[in-house]
Amino acid sequence: MKKIILSIIFTLFALSAFSLSKSFDYKNYTLTAYYPESVQPGDAVFVRLCFESKNKNFIKSLSTATKESGSLEIFRVKEDGNLNEKATSKSLFYKIEENKTKKLLRSVLLSGAPLSTYAKTGDYSAEVAFSVFGEENKISLPVKIIEKEFVSETIPLNASNTAIKTNVSSERMDQINRLNKILDTKNADAIYFDAAFNPPNPATRRTSFFGDRRIYAYNNGKSSTSLHYGIDYGVPTGSEVRACAGGKVVMAEDRISTGWSICIEHLPGLYSLYYHMSELKVKVGQMVKQGEFIGLSGATGLATGPHLHWEVRLNMEAVSPDFLLGDFTFKKEAGKKKN
């Protein structure tokens, strides 16, 4: 019952988190920044920058000293009001929209910085740096990290699952390294989907949650600890699995730990993963739409029963899938007509 209640709370927060916006006037352009009022540990801080200018050279001039479109760094605010010396998280901006009219040029940048599930609560500052017309600028956006409760659980493993969990073969290590290489790829041209995600299955029963603090009890009396990086849906083998968002399939294979698995790229550094499936219906390189049928759930790999594991990675870091069910890129908010 506790897990069901937590599931409802986490989902409601993801769908109801408030967004804020700030506008800045510069000599040759205006900037409106959209960002979250508050987030939780394991979420991410996304910032959407909307530039507008009447200067015909504006779009060409939008650059930064780092040769990217800008940078985002998240700092904790100390009691004295100063920022911590080291950033909690950081990321680069990428261009997701560009259009021109007879009188106005518009460019939209987006960046998301993942937050650890161990991030401390309190006041933070999203520090945004960018350069236009050779002039470097910086803006500060206040963000709060509020408390979130994570489940702790012990999972007993039988002999076969213990063997998988403790497998250190070159084959398993190669699979891990290959997937990590994919998740560490940030292709600036991979602008496939920047709206709210959907769950990959309509099931409401969850057997495990994102960020669960786990103890694996091996059948030989030993144990290990880890975090659960996704959400487990308790569905029967053969249940339909659908893409949570549009994107490009960058992995579709059988793995020792996760069984038949799929990885889809949605934005630069943003990927969704689907594990323990019984059958795959997509291939590497295939483009899929949100809600498209990609395979069937199962119990392959390290699994104590039939289920679907759904995971999201941003810049290698696992982030809460529930967080992405809301307007996390502020696409709807930025699209509202101003009075």
C-alpha positions in Angstrom: 0.0 0.0 0.0 2.9 2.4 0.8 4.4 1.9 -2.6 1.0 2.6 -4.3 0.6 5.9 -2.3 4.2 6.9 -3.1 3.5 6.2 -6.8 0.5 8.6 -6.8 2.4 11.3 -4.9 5.5 11.2 -7.3 3.3 11.3 -10.4 1.1 14.1 -9.2 4.2 16.2 -8.4 5.7 15.5 -11.8 2.5 16.7 -13.5 1.9 19.7 -11.2 5.3 21.3 -10.7 5.2 25.1 -11.3 7.3 26.8 -14.0 8.7 30.3 -13.8 9.9 32.8 -16.5 12.1 35.8 -16.5 12.7 38.3 -19.3 15.9 40.2 -20.0 16.3 43.2 -22.3 19.6 43.6 -24.1 20.8 46.1 -26.7 20.0 44.0 -29.8 17.7 41.3 -28.5 15.5 40.1 -25.7 15.7 36.9 -23.8 13.0 35.0 -21.9 14.1 32.1 -19.7 11.7 29.4 -18.6 12.8 27.2 -15.6 11.2 25.2 -12.7 10.2 26.8 -9.4 11.1 23.6 -7.6 12.3 20.0 -8.3 13.1 16.9 -6.2 16.3 14.8 -5.9 16.6 12.6 -8.9 14.8 15.1 -11.2 16.6 17.5 -13.5 16.7 21.2 -14.0 15.7 22.1 -17.5 16.0 25.7 -18.8 14.5 26.9 -22.0 15.9 30.1 -23.5 13.9 32.0 -26.1 15.8 34.8 -27.9 14.2 37.4 -30.1 15.9 40.1 -32.2 15.3 42.4 -35.1 19.0 42.4 -36.0 19.5 40.3 -39.2 22.9 39.1 -37.9 21.5 37.8 -34.6 21.2 34.1 -35.2 24.7 33.9 -36.7 26.1 35.7 -33.6 24.5 33.4 -31.0 27.5 31.5 -29.7 29.6 31.2 -26.6 33.3 31.0 -25.7 32.9 27.2 -25.2 32.0 26.9 -28.9 28.6 25.6 -27.9 25.3 27.5 -27.6 25.7 28.2 -23.9 26.2 26.5 -20.5 24.0 25.6 -17.5 25.4 25.0 -14.1 23.4 24.3 -10.9 24.9 25.6 -7.6 23.7 25.2 -4.1 23.2 28.6 -2.3 25.0 28.7 1.1 23.6 30.3 4.2 25.6 33.4 3.6 23.9 33.8 0.2 27.0 32.9 -1.8 27.2 29.9 -4.1 29.1 26.7 -3.4 32.4 26.6 -5.2 31.6 23.4 -7.1 28.5 23.0 -9.3 26.0 20.3 -8.3 25.4 19.6 -12.0 26.1 21.1 -15.4 25.2 20.8 -19.0 25.4 22.6 -22.4 22.6 24.2 -24.3 21.6 23.1 -27.8 19.3 24.7 -30.4 15.8 23.2 -30.7 14.1 25.9 -32.8 14.9 28.7 -35.2 12.6 30.8 -37.3 12.6 34.1 -39.1 9.9 36.5 -40.1 10.2 39.8 -42.0 10.6 41.7 -38.7 11.8 39.2 -36.1 14.4 36.5 -35.7 13.8 33.8 -33.0 16.1 31.1 -31.6 15.3 28.7 -28.8 17.9 26.8 -26.8 17.4 24.0 -24.3 19.5 22.4 -21.6 18.9 19.9 -18.8 21.1 19.2 -15.9 20.4 16.0 -13.9 20.2 15.9 -10.1 21.4 13.1 -7.9 18.9 11.2 -5.8 21.2 12.3 -2.9 21.0 16.0 -3.7 20.4 18.1 -0.6 17.2 20.1 -0.2 17.4 23.9 -0.1 17.9 26.9 -2.4 19.9 26.5 -5.6 20.8 28.8 -8.5 20.8 27.9 -12.2 23.7 29.8 -13.7 23.2 30.3 -17.4 26.1 31.6 -19.6 25.8 32.6 -23.3 27.4 34.9 -25.8 25.7 37.1 -28.4 27.4 39.6 -30.7 30.7 38.7 -29.0 29.4 39.8 -25.6 29.4 37.2 -22.9 26.4 37.3 -20.5 25.2 35.4 -17.5 21.9 35.2 -15.8 20.9 33.5 -12.5 17.6 31.7 -12.0 16.5 30.6 -8.4 15.4 27.0 -8.0 14.5 25.0 -4.9 15.1 21.3 -4.3 12.4 20.0 -2.0 12.3 16.7 0.0 11.5 13.4 -1.6 11.1 10.0 0.2 12.8 7.0 -1.3 11.9 3.3 -0.6 14.4 0.9 0.9 14.0 -2.8 0.2 15.8 -6.1 0.3 15.6 -8.4 -2.7 16.4 -12.1 -2.3 18.1 -13.6 -5.4 18.0 -17.3 -6.3 21.0 -19.1 -7.7 20.5 -18.0 -11.3 19.9 -14.3 -10.5 22.9 -14.4 -8.1 25.0 -15.7 -10.9 23.9 -12.8 -13.2 24.4 -10.1 -10.5 27.9 -11.3 -9.8 28.9 -12.0 -13.4 32.2 -10.3 -14.2 32.7 -12.0 -17.6 34.2 -10.0 -20.5 30.9 -10.4 -22.4 28.9 -8.7 -19.6 31.6 -6.0 -19.2 31.5 -5.3 -22.9 27.8 -5.0 -22.9 28.0 -2.5 -20.0 30.8 -0.4 -21.7 28.9 -0.4 -25.0 25.7 0.9 -23.4 27.6 3.5 -21.4 29.2 4.8 -24.5 25.8 5.2 -26.1 24.4 7.0 -23.0 27.5 9.3 -22.9 26.8 10.5 -26.5 25.4 14.0 -26.8 24.5 14.5 -30.5 23.5 18.2 -30.9 21.5 17.2 -34.0 19.3 14.7 -32.1 16.3 17.0 -31.7 13.6 14.3 -31.9 11.2 15.1 -29.2 11.0 18.0 -26.6 7.5 17.6 -25.1 6.0 15.6 -22.2 6.7 11.8 -22.2 4.0 9.2 -21.8 4.3 6.0 -19.7 5.3 3.0 -21.9 2.4 0.9 -20.6 -1.0 1.8 -19.1 -0.5 -0.4 -16.0 -0.7 1.4 -12.7 0.8 -1.4 -10.6 4.4 -0.7 -9.8 6.6 -3.2 -8.1 9.6 -1.0 -7.7 10.2 2.8 -7.9 12.9 5.1 -9.2 15.6 5.7 -6.6 14.8 2.7 -4.4 17.7 1.9 -2.1 18.2 -1.8 -2.6 20.0 -4.6 -0.9 20.5 -7.7 -3.0 20.6 -10.8 -0.8 22.6 -13.5 -2.7 21.8 -17.2 -2.3 25.3 -17.7 -1.0 24.8 -15.5 2.1 26.6 -12.5 0.7 24.9 -9.2 -0.4 25.4 -5.9 -2.3 23.7 -2.5 -2.3 22.6 -0.4 -5.3 20.1 2.1 -6.5 17.1 1.2 -8.7 17.5 3.5 -11.7 14.0 3.2 -13.2 10.3 2.1 -12.6 9.2 -1.5 -12.6 5.6 -2.1 -13.9 4.2 -5.4 -12.6 2.7 -6.6 -15.9 2.4 -10.1 -17.4 4.8 -11.4 -20.0 3.6 -10.4 -23.4 2.2 -7.0 -22.4 2.6 -4.3 -25.0 5.5 -1.8 -24.6 5.3 1.5 -26.4 7.8 4.3 -26.9 7.5 7.0 -24.2 8.5 9.6 -26.7 9.6 10.0 -30.3 13.2 9.3 -31.2 15.8 7.0 -32.7 16.4 3.4 -31.6 20.1 3.2 -30.7 20.2 -0.2 -29.0 18.0 -3.3 -29.4 19.6 -6.5 -28.2 19.7 -9.3 -25.6 21.9 -8.5 -22.6 23.0 -10.7 -19.7 21.7 -8.3 -16.9 18.7 -6.7 -18.5 17.6 -9.3 -21.0 16.0 -8.2 -24.3 16.5 -4.4 -24.1 15.8 -1.2 -26.1 17.4 2.2 -25.8 15.8 5.3 -27.6 17.5 8.6 -28.1 15.2 11.6 -27.7 17.4 14.7 -27.3 21.1 15.3 -27.0 22.1 13.2 -24.0 18.5 12.1 -23.2 17.6 8.4 -23.6 14.9 6.1 -22.5 15.5 2.4 -21.8 13.2 -0.7 -21.7 14.5 -3.9 -20.0 13.6 -7.6 -19.4 11.4 -7.8 -22.5 10.3 -11.1 -24.2 10.3 -9.8 -27.7 11.6 -6.7 -29.6 9.7 -5.1 -32.5 12.2 -2.4 -33.5 15.8 -2.3 -34.9 18.8 -0.1 -34.3 18.5 3.0 -36.5 14.7 3.0 -36.7 12.8 6.2 -36.0 9.8 5.7 -33.7 6.9 8.0 -32.8 5.5 8.5 -29.3 3.2 5.7 -28.4 4.6 3.4 -31.1 4.6 -0.4 -30.4 8.2 -1.4 -29.7 8.0 -4.8 -28.1 6.5 -7.1 -25.4 7.3 -7.3 -21.7 8.9 -10.3 -20.1 11.2 -11.7 -17.4 14.5 -12.0 -19.3 17.9 -11.2 -17.7 18.0 -10.5 -13.9 14.3 -10.6 -13.0 12.4 -12.1 -10.1 9.2 -12.2 -12.1 7.5 -10.7 -15.2 7.7 -7.0 -15.4 8.7 -4.0 -17.5 11.6 -1.8 -16.3 11.4 1.7 -17.7 14.4 4.0 -17.2 15.5 7.5 -18.4 19.1 8.8 -18.6 20.2 12.4 -19.0 23.9 13.0 -19.5 24.6 9.5 -18.2 22.7 10.2 -14.9 19.5 8.3 -14.2 16.6 10.7 -13.7 13.0 10.1 -12.5 10.8 9.0 -15.4 7.8 10.5 -13.6 9.5 13.9 -13.8 9.4 13.7 -17.6 5.6 13.1 -17.7 5.0 16.8 -17.2 6.0 19.8 -19.4 9.6 19.5 -18.3 10.9 21.5 -21.3 8.3 24.3 -20.8 7.2 23.8 -24.4 3.5 24.5 -23.6 4.4 27.4 -21.3 6.6 29.1 -23.8 4.0 28.6 -26.5 1.3 30.5 -24.6 0.3 33.9 -26.1 1.4 36.8 -24.1 -1.2 39.4 -23.2 
